[in-house]
Amino acid sequence: MEKKFGNLKIIVAADYDGLSATAADIIAGQIAAKPDSVLGLATGSTPIGTYRALVEKHKAGLDFSRITSFNLDEYFPIKQSNDQSYMYFMRENLFAHVNINPANINIPSGEVADAKAECAAYEAKIAVKGLDLQLLGVGNNGHIGFNEPCDFFPKTTHHTALAQSTIDANARFFESTDDVPKHALTMGIGTIFQAKRILMVASGAGKADIMQKLFFGPITPQVPGSILQLHPDVTLVVDKDAATKLEGI
Ligand code: F6R
C-alpha cells in the first residue's frame, strides 16, 4: 500500500522482509539512475534486511564501484575493530559483500583524540560531495542519527551524549548497560536535511507511536525527526505493525 501526503510518500509493506525488499529497490533505483551516487547510510537493527537485499542485488549485478557512502554516526570513543562499532557493523552487513571502493567509505572515527576536529572534517567532506539519498532509522524517542531530543535542532556533525532511553535501547547489543557507549559522533539535523532524498525505514509495533508523532505531530526538537515534515522528498517504508497509528493509513 502506498500513499502520498505532500512531499511525504508512505509505503506500507506486509512485513519486515517486504519492507527490506522495498527499501533495497529504492536504493538500487537510485544507483541505477546515478551510478556515482553519494549514499548516506544508517546502522541499527532495521536496515539489516535492506543491506541483505542489496547484497543479493549486487550478486545479481548491482554495481557499487562508483558509490560513495557516509554513515550517520559512530559511537565515541570506540575502536573500529570493536564488534559493536558501526564501522564493524557496516563491514559485516554490507561493505564486505559488495564492490564499494574502501576509499569511498566514510564513517566518523571513534578512534581520534580530537572529536571536534573529526566532526568538522566530516561535515566539510559531506558538504563537498553532497548526499543524494540518506537512509534513516528512527529511535523510539524520535532521534535520527544520534540527534537526541533537546531544545534545538543541532545543525552540523557533532559530538553528543546519548539519551538514557537510547543507551537502554542499545543495551540489547552489549553484555550489560554499563558497556554501552554513552557518547557518539553524529551528522547534525542540518547535515541530514541537505540530502536530496530521505528514505526512512521503521519496523514493529514499538515504532507505531513515534511514526505518528514524527510525520503528523508538531515539528519540535523534542522529536528530532519531526523536522522531516519540512523536507521536500521523504519516503517512509514501514511494515504493518509500525503503521497502525499513522493518520490516514
Ligand atoms: C543508526 C542511527 C539510529 C538508529 C535508530 C533506530 O545509525 O543513527 O538513529 O537508526 O536508533 O535503531 P533500530 O533500527 O535498531 O531501531
Boltz pocket constraint, residues with backbone or C-beta under 6 A from the ligand:
constraints:
  - pocket:
      binder: B
      contacts: [[A, 41], [A, 42], [A, 43], [A, 44], [A, 45], [A, 46], [A, 47], [A, 72], [A, 73], [A, 136], [A, 137], [A, 138], [A, 139], [A, 140], [A, 143], [A, 144], [A, 145], [A, 146], [A, 201]]
      max_distance: 6.0
